[in-house]
Amino acid sequence: MKNRKNFVFLFLLTLSSVLVPAGAQEQKKASKTLTVEDAEKIAVEQNITIKRNQITVTADKRAKDHSWNSISPTLTAGAGLTKPNDSSYYSYDWTRYASAGISISFESSLFASIKKARLNYEEGLITYEEACRSVQLDVRSSFYGLLYEQENVALQQRNLETAKQQYETNLSKYQNGRVSQIDVLTAQVTYEKLKPTVESAEITVQNDMESFKQLLNMDLDTDITLSGSLDDIIALGAVSLGNAKVDDLVEKATAVATLEKQLEIAETAVSADRFSAYGPTVTAGWTYKPTETNKTSGDPNDTGTLSLAVSIPLDGYLPWSEKADTIATAKDTVADLKLQLQNEKTTVKVNIQNYLRQIQQAQTTVKSLQANIGLAQQTYDMTLEAYNHGTKDLLSLQTASDSLLEAKVSLKSEAYTLIKAILNLENTTGVQFGTLGK
């Protein structure tokens, strides 16, 4: 009995030594360090929106490749056997046949339909490119937004640590009789008030990080470390379009290209509707149908036929007809798209100029904020020294500390504003992301 208990104990001990490491390995989270380029590449490969657009492009390509299939011949084959219930009324007891046929139909709108399918495919490619750029823009905006939030958290944590140290210093001074209890309580209140701010900032980072993982279509349990800093944005050189003309960039903008393709499709649709309303339709067919009965002698009789027909619609010439209305509606679509295109070109041009001004203003502000940080740091250091010597009160020290923190946070915030304006300019002009300012 004792040996059995020892055996069971050893067995359970061995089993736990095997299973626990395995379970620990399963619970261990995957980790990844990503640059903004890495994140963009992963998103393009894995993002759900892009995958859905890929399916649409594939379908459009199939429709383009098979757009001629309306003139593909229709082939038929069949066979049959009949036997009258009462053969006294017929000259035969049974009849049987085999048949084979081919028919073809040609509509004058075929070439317009082929062209429309090709244009739809080209529009699909533009839409796919636009989807990719939209995801790239979202990824880069989210990436730099997370960098800003993480650096803001780091600043808030340092500020919290400074407040804690100040509280502990004042407590020690109070115990030695060097400061009043009010200074201790004030420092403690300041320290406690900063805790919710830091916690809120940390929760914001966690929530936005999960949204970022969803954008990349990554496992939410993956630990992601962002490789980069907003200091790289602060150090950017002058951002300009170089020798490129704004009007040329307007023509290359994705939004403009999409409307131009839609306009071309609409004009093709007008031609297709006209052919449908006025153009002839040609049909031809031939069947071979050998038939015989029990009375047939020699070769079976061919009861097949050859047919050829041309039909010309006339209702299109009636101004109140459905087809005439269809043509008029198609023309209205063309006129509307022309107005949209004109307005979109103006919008893109205005946006480009606005983004350029935003970038210039942000870079000017960044330089000013950098100078402010230097002044705020110097003020804080001098105030701290004066407070330690008893010539400044605690309120002055806290004010100087708040000013320093505000200057640092403002600089990071303006850096994020700057990169967002650059990304919007790159997206609007259609240039590759990450190229402006380098």
C-alpha positions in Angstrom: 0.0 0.0 0.0 2.8 2.3 0.9 4.6 1.5 -2.3 1.5 2.3 -4.3 1.2 5.7 -2.6 4.8 6.5 -3.4 4.3 5.5 -7.0 1.3 7.7 -7.4 3.1 10.6 -5.8 6.1 10.2 -8.1 3.8 9.9 -11.1 2.0 13.1 -10.3 5.3 14.9 -9.6 6.7 13.9 -12.9 3.4 14.8 -14.7 3.4 18.3 -13.2 7.0 18.8 -14.1 6.1 18.1 -17.7 2.8 20.0 -17.9 3.7 23.1 -16.0 6.5 24.3 -18.3 4.2 23.5 -21.3 1.4 25.6 -19.8 3.8 28.4 -19.0 5.0 28.4 -22.6 1.4 28.5 -23.8 0.7 31.5 -21.6 3.8 33.4 -22.7 2.8 36.2 -25.0 4.4 36.9 -28.3 6.3 40.1 -28.6 7.2 42.3 -31.6 9.2 45.5 -32.1 7.9 47.6 -35.0 9.1 50.6 -36.8 6.5 52.6 -38.7 7.6 50.9 -41.9 7.2 47.5 -40.4 3.7 48.3 -39.2 2.7 49.6 -42.6 4.0 46.5 -44.3 2.1 44.2 -41.9 -1.1 46.2 -42.4 -0.9 46.0 -46.2 -0.5 42.3 -46.0 -3.0 41.5 -43.3 -5.6 44.3 -43.1 -9.2 43.0 -43.6 -10.3 46.1 -45.6 -7.4 45.5 -48.1 -8.2 41.8 -48.4 -11.8 42.6 -49.2 -10.7 45.1 -51.9 -8.4 42.4 -53.3 -11.5 40.1 -53.8 -13.3 43.0 -55.5 -10.4 43.6 -57.9 -10.2 39.9 -58.7 -13.9 39.9 -59.6 -13.5 43.0 -61.7 -10.6 41.4 -63.6 -12.7 38.3 -64.2 -15.5 40.4 -65.5 -13.1 42.3 -67.8 -11.5 39.1 -69.2 -14.9 37.6 -69.9 -16.7 40.7 -71.1 -17.0 39.3 -74.6 -18.9 36.2 -73.5 -22.3 37.5 -74.7 -21.3 36.4 -78.2 -20.1 33.0 -77.0 -22.0 30.4 -78.9 -24.7 28.5 -77.1 -24.4 24.7 -77.6 -27.2 22.2 -77.0 -27.5 18.5 -77.3 -30.4 16.1 -76.6 -32.2 12.9 -77.4 -35.7 11.5 -76.9 -38.0 8.6 -77.4 -41.8 8.7 -77.7 -44.4 6.0 -77.9 -48.1 6.7 -78.4 -50.5 5.3 -75.8 -52.8 4.3 -78.6 -50.9 3.6 -81.8 -54.1 3.1 -83.8 -54.2 6.9 -84.4 -50.6 7.0 -85.7 -48.7 5.6 -88.6 -45.9 4.4 -86.3 -45.5 2.7 -83.0 -42.6 4.9 -81.7 -40.3 7.7 -82.7 -36.9 8.6 -81.5 -34.5 11.5 -82.2 -31.1 13.0 -81.4 -30.4 16.7 -81.6 -27.4 19.1 -81.6 -27.6 22.8 -82.0 -25.6 26.0 -81.9 -26.8 29.6 -81.7 -25.2 32.9 -81.4 -26.4 36.4 -80.7 -24.7 39.7 -81.4 -25.8 43.0 -79.9 -24.3 46.3 -81.2 -23.7 47.4 -77.6 -21.1 44.7 -77.2 -18.0 46.8 -77.7 -19.3 49.5 -75.3 -19.9 46.7 -72.7 -16.3 45.4 -73.2 -14.9 48.9 -72.7 -17.1 49.5 -69.6 -15.8 46.2 -68.1 -12.2 47.3 -68.7 -12.9 50.7 -67.1 -14.6 49.1 -64.1 -11.4 47.0 -63.6 -9.2 50.1 -63.8 -11.5 51.9 -61.4 -11.2 48.9 -59.1 -7.4 49.1 -59.2 -7.6 52.8 -58.2 -10.0 52.0 -55.4 -7.7 49.2 -54.2 -4.7 51.7 -54.3 -6.9 54.2 -52.4 -7.8 51.6 -49.8 -4.1 50.7 -49.3 -3.1 54.4 -48.9 -6.0 54.9 -46.5 -4.8 52.0 -44.4 -1.2 53.2 -44.6 -2.3 56.7 -43.5 -4.3 55.2 -40.6 -1.3 53.0 -39.6 1.2 55.9 -39.6 -1.3 58.2 -37.8 -2.0 55.6 -35.2 1.7 54.8 -34.8 2.8 58.4 -34.2 -0.3 58.9 -32.1 0.8 56.1 -29.8 4.3 57.5 -29.7 2.9 60.8 -28.5 0.7 59.1 -25.9 3.6 56.9 -24.7 6.0 59.9 -24.4 3.2 61.9 -22.7 2.8 59.0 -20.2 6.6 59.0 -19.6 6.5 62.8 -19.0 3.5 62.5 -16.6 5.2 59.6 -14.8 8.3 61.7 -14.3 6.2 64.6 -13.1 4.5 62.2 -10.7 7.9 60.9 -9.5 9.1 64.5 -9.0 5.9 65.3 -7.0 6.5 62.2 -4.9 10.1 63.2 -4.2 9.0 66.7 -3.3 6.4 65.3 -0.9 8.9 63.0 0.7 11.5 65.8 1.0 8.9 68.2 2.6 7.9 65.4 5.0 11.5 65.0 6.0 12.0 68.7 6.4 8.8 69.0 8.4 10.0 66.3 10.8 13.2 68.3 11.2 11.2 71.5 11.8 12.3 73.2 8.6 9.0 73.6 6.8 5.4 73.9 8.0 2.8 71.2 7.9 0.9 73.1 5.3 3.8 72.6 2.8 3.7 68.9 3.5 0.0 68.6 3.0 0.1 70.8 -0.2 2.9 68.6 -1.6 0.9 65.5 -0.7 -2.3 66.8 -2.4 -0.3 67.6 -5.5 1.2 64.1 -5.6 -2.2 62.4 -5.1 -3.9 64.6 -7.7 -1.4 63.5 -10.3 -2.0 59.7 -9.9 -5.4 59.7 -11.7 -3.9 61.7 -14.6 -1.1 59.2 -15.1 -3.5 56.2 -14.8 -5.9 57.8 -17.3 -3.0 58.4 -19.8 -1.9 54.7 -19.3 -5.4 53.4 -20.0 -5.6 55.5 -23.1 -2.4 54.0 -24.4 -3.7 50.5 -23.8 -7.0 51.1 -25.6 -5.3 52.8 -28.6 -2.7 50.0 -28.7 -5.5 47.4 -29.1 -7.1 49.4 -31.9 -3.7 49.6 -33.5 -3.4 45.8 -33.3 -6.8 45.4 -34.9 -5.8 47.7 -37.7 -2.8 45.5 -38.3 -5.0 42.4 -37.9 -2.7 41.1 -35.2 -3.4 39.0 -32.2 -4.5 41.3 -29.3 -2.3 39.3 -26.9 0.9 40.2 -28.8 3.1 42.7 -26.9 4.1 45.5 -29.3 7.1 47.8 -28.8 7.2 50.8 -31.0 10.6 51.7 -32.4 10.7 55.5 -33.0 10.4 58.9 -31.3 8.7 62.1 -32.0 12.2 63.7 -31.6 12.8 62.4 -35.2 9.8 64.5 -36.3 11.1 67.6 -34.5 14.4 67.2 -36.2 12.9 67.1 -39.7 14.2 69.6 -42.2 12.1 71.9 -44.3 9.1 70.2 -45.9 8.2 71.3 -49.4 7.0 69.8 -52.7 10.3 70.6 -54.4 9.9 71.4 -58.1 6.5 69.8 -58.3 3.7 72.1 -59.4 0.5 72.0 -57.4 -1.7 71.7 -60.5 0.3 68.6 -61.6 -0.1 67.0 -58.1 -3.9 67.7 -58.3 -4.2 65.7 -61.5 -2.3 62.8 -59.8 -4.4 62.8 -56.7 -6.3 59.5 -56.1 -9.6 61.3 -55.5 -9.3 63.1 -58.8 -8.2 59.9 -60.6 -11.3 58.1 -59.2 -13.7 60.7 -60.5 -12.0 60.9 -63.9 -12.4 57.1 -64.3 -16.0 57.3 -63.1 -16.7 60.0 -65.7 -15.2 57.8 -68.4 -17.3 54.9 -67.3 -20.4 57.1 -67.4 -19.7 58.4 -70.9 -19.2 54.8 -72.0 -22.6 53.9 -70.4 -24.2 56.6 -72.5 -22.8 54.9 -75.7 -24.0 51.5 -74.4 -27.5 52.8 -73.8 -27.7 54.4 -77.2 -26.6 51.1 -78.9 -29.2 49.3 -76.8 -31.9 51.8 -77.9 -31.1 52.2 -81.5 -28.7 49.4 -82.5 -29.7 46.1 -84.2 -29.4 42.7 -82.7 -28.4 39.8 -84.9 -29.1 36.2 -84.0 -28.2 33.0 -85.8 -28.8 29.3 -85.1 -28.6 25.9 -86.5 -29.9 22.5 -85.3 -29.3 19.0 -86.5 -32.1 16.7 -85.5 -32.1 13.2 -87.1 -35.5 11.6 -86.4 -36.8 8.1 -87.2 -39.8 5.9 -86.4 -40.3 2.1 -86.6 -41.7 2.8 -90.1 -38.6 4.7 -91.3 -36.5 3.1 -93.9 -33.0 4.2 -94.8 -31.3 7.2 -93.1 -33.2 9.1 -90.4 -35.0 12.3 -91.4 -33.3 15.5 -90.5 -35.9 17.8 -89.0 -33.3 20.4 -87.9 -33.4 24.1 -89.0 -31.1 27.0 -89.9 -32.2 30.4 -88.7 -31.0 34.0 -89.1 -32.7 37.1 -87.7 -32.1 40.8 -87.3 -34.2 43.0 -85.0 -34.0 46.7 -84.7 -35.7 48.4 -81.7 -37.8 51.4 -82.5 -39.1 52.6 -79.1 -35.8 54.4 -78.5 -36.9 57.0 -81.0 -40.0 57.9 -78.9 -38.9 60.7 -76.5 -41.1 59.4 -73.7 -40.0 55.7 -73.9 -38.1 53.9 -71.2 -35.0 53.6 -73.3 -35.0 57.3 -74.1 -35.3 58.1 -70.4 -32.4 55.7 -69.7 -30.2 57.6 -72.1 -31.2 61.0 -70.6 -30.5 59.7 -67.1 -27.0 58.5 -68.2 -26.3 62.0 -69.6 -27.4 63.5 -66.3 -24.8 61.3 -64.6 -22.1 62.5 -66.9 -23.0 66.1 -66.3 -23.0 65.6 -62.5 -19.6 63.8 -62.5 -18.1 66.7 -64.5 -19.2 69.1 -61.7 -17.9 66.7 -59.0 -14.6 66.5 -60.8 -14.3 70.2 -61.1 -15.1 70.7 -57.4 -12.7 67.9 -56.3 -9.8 69.4 -58.2 -10.4 72.7 -56.4 -10.7 70.9 -53.0 -7.5 69.0 -53.5 -5.6 72.2 -54.5 -7.0 74.0 -51.4 -6.1 71.1 -49.2 -2.5 70.9 -50.5 -2.0 74.6 -49.9 -3.6 74.3 -46.4 -1.4 71.4 -45.4 1.7 73.2 -46.6 0.8 76.2 -44.4 0.0 73.9 -41.4 3.4 72.3 -41.8 5.2 75.6 -41.9 3.3 76.9 -38.9 3.9 73.7 -36.9 7.6 73.8 -37.6 7.8 77.4 -36.5 5.8 76.6 -33.3 8.2 73.6 -32.6 11.2 75.9 -32.6 9.4 78.3 -30.3 8.4 75.5 -27.9 12.0 74.2 -27.9 13.1 77.5 -26.7 10.3 77.6 -24.1 11.5 74.3 -22.7 15.0 75.7 -22.1 13.6 78.7 -20.3 11.1 76.6 -18.3 13.8 74.2 -17.3 16.1 77.1 -16.2 13.2 78.7 -14.3 12.4 75.4 -12.5 16.0 74.7 -11.5 16.4 78.3 -10.1 13.1 78.1 -8.3 14.0 74.7 -6.8 17.3 76.0 -5.6 15.6 79.1 -4.1 12.9 76.9 -2.4 15.6 74.7 -0.9 17.2 77.9 0.5 13.8 79.1 1.8 13.5 82.1 -0.5 10.6 80.7 -2.6 7.4 79.1 -1.4 6.1 75.7 -2.4 3.4 77.3 -4.7 6.1 79.0 -6.8 8.0 75.7 -7.1 4.8 73.8 -8.2 4.0 76.6 -10.7 7.5 76.3 -12.2 7.2 72.5 -12.3 3.8 72.7 -14.1 5.2 75.2 -16.6 8.0 72.8 -17.4 5.7 69.9 -17.9 3.3 71.9 -20.0 6.2 73.1 -22.2 7.4 69.5 -22.8 3.9 68.1 -23.5 3.2 71.0 -25.8 6.3 70.3 -27.8 5.4 66.6 -28.2 1.8 67.5 -29.1 3.0 70.0 -31.8 5.4 67.3 -33.2 2.4 65.0 -33.5 0.4 67.9 -35.2 3.3 68.3 -37.6 3.6 64.7 -38.6 -0.2 64.5 -39.1 -0.1 67.5 -41.5 2.8 65.8 -43.4 0.9 62.5 -43.7 -2.2 64.3 -44.9 -0.1 66.2 -47.5 1.5 62.9 -48.7 -1.8 61.2 -48.9 -3.5 64.1 -50.8 -0.7 64.5 -53.3 -0.2 60.7 -53.8 3.5 60.7 -53.0 5.0 57.8 -51.1 4.5 58.0 -47.4 7.6 59.0 -45.4 9.3 60.8 -48.3 8.5 64.5 -47.4 10.9 66.2 -45.0 13.8 63.8 -45.7 
